């Protein structure tokens, strides 16, 4: 389960795995801590994707 934290944060787990991971979070402090560390990654990636520099680099 520990390797699924990033997939969970990025929203790429299927429904069954998503639910299983959420149950796992109830009992795993390590995964909760890692989840907290990665929580801002999707927003940061989205900001990079829409930044003016990203538009210039894609030309």
Backbone as XML, in Angstrom:
<?xml version="1.0"?>
<chain id="A" units="angstrom">
  <residue number="1" name="UNK">
    <atom name="N" x="0.805" y="-1.207" z="0.000"/>
    <atom name="CA" x="0.000" y="0.000" z="0.000"/>
    <atom name="C" x="0.847" y="1.270" z="0.000"/>
  </residue>
  <residue number="2" name="UNK">
    <atom name="N" x="2.008" y="1.213" z="0.593"/>
    <atom name="CA" x="2.819" y="2.418" z="0.738"/>
    <atom name="C" x="3.194" y="3.022" z="-0.612"/>
  </residue>
  <residue number="3" name="UNK">
    <atom name="N" x="3.366" y="2.191" z="-1.618"/>
    <atom name="CA" x="3.743" y="2.684" z="-2.932"/>
    <atom name="C" x="2.569" y="3.329" z="-3.669"/>
  </residue>
  <residue number="4" name="UNK">
    <atom name="N" x="1.366" y="3.217" z="-3.140"/>
    <atom name="CA" x="0.191" y="3.768" z="-3.805"/>
    <atom name="C" x="-0.128" y="5.199" z="-3.390"/>
  </residue>
  <residue number="5" name="UNK">
    <atom name="N" x="0.644" y="5.777" z="-2.483"/>
    <atom name="CA" x="0.360" y="7.135" z="-2.013"/>
    <atom name="C" x="0.358" y="8.119" z="-3.179"/>
  </residue>
  <residue number="6" name="UNK">
    <atom name="N" x="1.372" y="8.076" z="-4.010"/>
    <atom name="CA" x="1.453" y="9.017" z="-5.134"/>
    <atom name="C" x="0.296" y="8.810" z="-6.107"/>
  </residue>
  <residue number="7" name="UNK">
    <atom name="N" x="-0.032" y="7.572" z="-6.398"/>
    <atom name="CA" x="-1.150" y="7.293" z="-7.302"/>
    <atom name="C" x="-2.459" y="7.812" z="-6.721"/>
  </residue>
  <residue number="8" name="UNK">
    <atom name="N" x="-2.623" y="7.675" z="-5.423"/>
    <atom name="CA" x="-3.811" y="8.189" z="-4.746"/>
    <atom name="C" x="-3.872" y="9.710" z="-4.883"/>
  </residue>
  <residue number="9" name="UNK">
    <atom name="N" x="-2.760" y="10.377" z="-4.607"/>
    <atom name="CA" x="-2.702" y="11.840" z="-4.682"/>
    <atom name="C" x="-3.012" y="12.324" z="-6.095"/>
  </residue>
  <residue number="10" name="UNK">
    <atom name="N" x="-2.498" y="11.625" z="-7.084"/>
    <atom name="CA" x="-2.708" y="12.025" z="-8.475"/>
    <atom name="C" x="-4.066" y="11.597" z="-9.020"/>
  </residue>
  <residue number="11" name="UNK">
    <atom name="N" x="-4.800" y="10.799" z="-8.243"/>
    <atom name="CA" x="-6.142" y="10.397" z="-8.646"/>
    <atom name="C" x="-6.183" y="9.356" z="-9.741"/>
  </residue>
  <residue number="12" name="UNK">
    <atom name="N" x="-5.173" y="8.490" z="-9.791"/>
    <atom name="CA" x="-5.126" y="7.500" z="-10.865"/>
    <atom name="C" x="-5.498" y="6.082" z="-10.414"/>
  </residue>
  <residue number="13" name="UNK">
    <atom name="N" x="-5.856" y="5.922" z="-9.149"/>
    <atom name="CA" x="-6.288" y="4.603" z="-8.679"/>
    <atom name="C" x="-7.707" y="4.334" z="-9.152"/>
  </residue>
  <residue number="14" name="UNK">
    <atom name="N" x="-7.990" y="3.078" z="-9.493"/>
    <atom name="CA" x="-9.370" y="2.747" z="-9.820"/>
    <atom name="C" x="-10.189" y="2.776" z="-8.522"/>
  </residue>
  <residue number="15" name="UNK">
    <atom name="N" x="-11.488" y="2.692" z="-8.654"/>
    <atom name="CA" x="-12.379" y="2.853" z="-7.498"/>
    <atom name="C" x="-12.075" y="1.856" z="-6.382"/>
  </residue>
  <residue number="16" name="UNK">
    <atom name="N" x="-11.851" y="0.608" z="-6.742"/>
    <atom name="CA" x="-11.578" y="-0.427" z="-5.742"/>
    <atom name="C" x="-10.273" y="-0.138" z="-4.990"/>
  </residue>
  <residue number="17" name="UNK">
    <atom name="N" x="-9.219" y="0.194" z="-5.719"/>
    <atom name="CA" x="-7.937" y="0.500" z="-5.081"/>
    <atom name="C" x="-8.012" y="1.787" z="-4.262"/>
  </residue>
  <residue number="18" name="UNK">
    <atom name="N" x="-8.765" y="2.754" z="-4.750"/>
    <atom name="CA" x="-8.951" y="4.012" z="-4.031"/>
    <atom name="C" x="-9.597" y="3.753" z="-2.667"/>
  </residue>
  <residue number="19" name="UNK">
    <atom name="N" x="-10.654" y="2.969" z="-2.668"/>
    <atom name="CA" x="-11.350" y="2.653" z="-1.418"/>
    <atom name="C" x="-10.457" y="1.846" z="-0.483"/>
  </residue>
  <residue number="20" name="UNK">
    <atom name="N" x="-9.720" y="0.894" z="-1.029"/>
    <atom name="CA" x="-8.817" y="0.086" z="-0.201"/>
    <atom name="C" x="-7.725" y="0.959" z="0.409"/>
  </residue>
  <residue number="21" name="UNK">
    <atom name="N" x="-7.211" y="1.895" z="-0.368"/>
    <atom name="CA" x="-6.168" y="2.770" z="0.153"/>
    <atom name="C" x="-6.722" y="3.675" z="1.243"/>
  </residue>
  <residue number="22" name="UNK">
    <atom name="N" x="-7.926" y="4.166" z="1.086"/>
    <atom name="CA" x="-8.525" y="4.998" z="2.132"/>
    <atom name="C" x="-8.702" y="4.213" z="3.426"/>
  </residue>
  <residue number="23" name="UNK">
    <atom name="N" x="-9.071" y="2.951" z="3.320"/>
    <atom name="CA" x="-9.168" y="2.111" z="4.529"/>
    <atom name="C" x="-7.786" y="1.935" z="5.150"/>
  </residue>
  <residue number="24" name="UNK">
    <atom name="N" x="-6.786" y="1.748" z="4.312"/>
    <atom name="CA" x="-5.414" y="1.589" z="4.784"/>
    <atom name="C" x="-4.951" y="2.842" z="5.533"/>
  </residue>
  <residue number="25" name="UNK">
    <atom name="N" x="-5.327" y="4.014" z="5.053"/>
    <atom name="CA" x="-4.928" y="5.262" z="5.703"/>
    <atom name="C" x="-5.391" y="5.331" z="7.153"/>
  </residue>
  <residue number="26" name="UNK">
    <atom name="N" x="-6.514" y="4.684" z="7.452"/>
    <atom name="CA" x="-7.029" y="4.683" z="8.830"/>
    <atom name="C" x="-6.051" y="4.049" z="9.806"/>
  </residue>
  <residue number="27" name="UNK">
    <atom name="N" x="-5.212" y="3.154" z="9.313"/>
    <atom name="CA" x="-4.334" y="2.398" z="10.212"/>
    <atom name="C" x="-2.844" y="2.628" z="9.983"/>
  </residue>
  <residue number="28" name="UNK">
    <atom name="N" x="-2.485" y="3.461" z="9.016"/>
    <atom name="CA" x="-1.063" y="3.619" z="8.681"/>
    <atom name="C" x="-0.621" y="5.078" z="8.799"/>
  </residue>
  <residue number="29" name="UNK">
    <atom name="N" x="0.060" y="5.371" z="9.884"/>
    <atom name="CA" x="0.552" y="6.732" z="10.113"/>
    <atom name="C" x="1.593" y="7.135" z="9.071"/>
  </residue>
  <residue number="30" name="UNK">
    <atom name="N" x="2.403" y="6.187" z="8.604"/>
    <atom name="CA" x="3.419" y="6.495" z="7.590"/>
    <atom name="C" x="2.775" y="6.998" z="6.295"/>
  </residue>
  <residue number="31" name="UNK">
    <atom name="N" x="1.733" y="6.323" z="5.856"/>
    <atom name="CA" x="1.060" y="6.736" z="4.623"/>
    <atom name="C" x="0.327" y="8.065" z="4.815"/>
  </residue>
  <residue number="32" name="UNK">
    <atom name="N" x="-0.252" y="8.277" z="5.981"/>
    <atom name="CA" x="-0.902" y="9.564" z="6.245"/>
    <atom name="C" x="0.119" y="10.698" z="6.195"/>
  </residue>
  <residue number="33" name="UNK">
    <atom name="N" x="1.301" y="10.466" z="6.748"/>
    <atom name="CA" x="2.354" y="11.484" z="6.720"/>
    <atom name="C" x="2.815" y="11.739" z="5.287"/>
  </residue>
  <residue number="34" name="UNK">
    <atom name="N" x="3.008" y="10.675" z="4.533"/>
    <atom name="CA" x="3.442" y="10.814" z="3.131"/>
    <atom name="C" x="2.369" y="11.526" z="2.313"/>
  </residue>
  <residue number="35" name="UNK">
    <atom name="N" x="1.115" y="11.198" z="2.581"/>
    <atom name="CA" x="0.003" y="11.843" z="1.889"/>
    <atom name="C" x="0.012" y="13.344" z="2.164"/>
  </residue>
  <residue number="36" name="UNK">
    <atom name="N" x="0.257" y="13.706" z="3.395"/>
    <atom name="CA" x="0.320" y="15.121" z="3.754"/>
    <atom name="C" x="1.452" y="15.818" z="2.994"/>
  </residue>
  <residue number="37" name="UNK">
    <atom name="N" x="2.591" y="15.139" z="2.861"/>
    <atom name="CA" x="3.734" y="15.698" z="2.128"/>
    <atom name="C" x="3.416" y="15.915" z="0.649"/>
  </residue>
  <residue number="38" name="UNK">
    <atom name="N" x="2.649" y="15.009" z="0.075"/>
    <atom name="CA" x="2.383" y="15.044" z="-1.366"/>
    <atom name="C" x="1.086" y="15.755" z="-1.740"/>
  </residue>
  <residue number="39" name="UNK">
    <atom name="N" x="0.332" y="16.206" z="-0.769"/>
    <atom name="CA" x="-1.000" y="16.753" z="-1.027"/>
    <atom name="C" x="-1.004" y="17.921" z="-2.010"/>
  </residue>
  <residue number="40" name="UNK">
    <atom name="N" x="0.054" y="18.695" z="-2.049"/>
    <atom name="CA" x="0.086" y="19.868" z="-2.917"/>
    <atom name="C" x="0.661" y="19.580" z="-4.308"/>
  </residue>
  <residue number="41" name="UNK">
    <atom name="N" x="1.082" y="18.368" z="-4.555"/>
    <atom name="CA" x="1.705" y="18.038" z="-5.840"/>
    <atom name="C" x="0.767" y="18.260" z="-7.029"/>
  </residue>
  <residue number="42" name="UNK">
    <atom name="N" x="-0.476" y="17.778" z="-7.011"/>
    <atom name="CA" x="-1.329" y="17.989" z="-8.188"/>
    <atom name="C" x="-1.518" y="19.471" z="-8.524"/>
  </residue>
  <residue number="43" name="UNK">
    <atom name="N" x="-1.711" y="20.292" z="-7.510"/>
    <atom name="CA" x="-1.877" y="21.729" z="-7.744"/>
    <atom name="C" x="-0.600" y="22.337" z="-8.321"/>
  </residue>
  <residue number="44" name="UNK">
    <atom name="N" x="0.539" y="21.937" z="-7.788"/>
    <atom name="CA" x="1.818" y="22.453" z="-8.286"/>
    <atom name="C" x="2.038" y="22.037" z="-9.741"/>
  </residue>
  <residue number="45" name="UNK">
    <atom name="N" x="1.704" y="20.802" z="-10.075"/>
    <atom name="CA" x="1.849" y="20.343" z="-11.460"/>
    <atom name="C" x="0.932" y="21.117" z="-12.392"/>
  </residue>
  <residue number="46" name="UNK">
    <atom name="N" x="-0.282" y="21.385" z="-11.936"/>
    <atom name="CA" x="-1.233" y="22.145" z="-12.741"/>
    <atom name="C" x="-0.729" y="23.565" z="-12.972"/>
  </residue>
  <residue number="47" name="UNK">
    <atom name="N" x="-0.169" y="24.171" z="-11.931"/>
    <atom name="CA" x="0.384" y="25.520" z="-12.073"/>
    <atom name="C" x="1.535" y="25.537" z="-13.076"/>
  </residue>
  <residue number="48" name="UNK">
    <atom name="N" x="2.386" y="24.537" z="-13.019"/>
    <atom name="CA" x="3.499" y="24.459" z="-13.970"/>
    <atom name="C" x="3.000" y="24.308" z="-15.400"/>
  </residue>
  <residue number="49" name="UNK">
    <atom name="N" x="1.977" y="23.497" z="-15.551"/>
    <atom name="CA" x="1.429" y="23.240" z="-16.877"/>
    <atom name="C" x="0.867" y="24.517" z="-17.501"/>
  </residue>
  <residue number="50" name="UNK">
    <atom name="N" x="0.333" y="25.396" z="-16.672"/>
    <atom name="CA" x="-0.297" y="26.616" z="-17.171"/>
    <atom name="C" x="0.577" y="27.860" z="-17.025"/>
  </residue>
  <residue number="51" name="UNK">
    <atom name="N" x="1.817" y="27.686" z="-16.652"/>
    <atom name="CA" x="2.703" y="28.836" z="-16.481"/>
    <atom name="C" x="3.147" y="29.362" z="-17.844"/>
  </residue>
  <residue number="52" name="UNK">
    <atom name="N" x="3.433" y="30.661" z="-17.932"/>
    <atom name="CA" x="3.922" y="31.222" z="-19.204"/>
    <atom name="C" x="5.199" y="30.537" z="-19.692"/>
  </residue>
  <residue number="53" name="UNK">
    <atom name="N" x="6.077" y="30.170" z="-18.791"/>
    <atom name="CA" x="7.325" y="29.504" z="-19.177"/>
    <atom name="C" x="7.029" y="28.169" z="-19.854"/>
  </residue>
  <residue number="54" name="UNK">
    <atom name="N" x="6.041" y="27.430" z="-19.338"/>
    <atom name="CA" x="5.686" y="26.140" z="-19.936"/>
    <atom name="C" x="5.181" y="26.343" z="-21.359"/>
  </residue>
  <residue number="55" name="UNK">
    <atom name="N" x="4.405" y="27.401" z="-21.589"/>
    <atom name="CA" x="3.902" y="27.683" z="-22.934"/>
    <atom name="C" x="5.039" y="28.000" z="-23.891"/>
  </residue>
  <residue number="56" name="UNK">
    <atom name="N" x="6.011" y="28.772" z="-23.424"/>
    <atom name="CA" x="7.154" y="29.125" z="-24.268"/>
    <atom name="C" x="8.015" y="27.907" z="-24.576"/>
  </residue>
  <residue number="57" name="UNK">
    <atom name="N" x="8.184" y="27.033" z="-23.600"/>
    <atom name="CA" x="9.019" y="25.848" z="-23.792"/>
    <atom name="C" x="8.407" y="24.862" z="-24.775"/>
  </residue>
  <residue number="58" name="UNK">
    <atom name="N" x="7.094" y="24.880" z="-24.933"/>
    <atom name="CA" x="6.442" y="23.907" z="-25.802"/>
    <atom name="C" x="6.497" y="24.316" z="-27.270"/>
  </residue>
  <residue number="59" name="UNK">
    <atom name="N" x="7.028" y="25.486" z="-27.552"/>
    <atom name="CA" x="7.098" y="25.958" z="-28.954"/>
    <atom name="C" x="8.219" y="25.335" z="-29.705"/>
  </residue>
</chain>
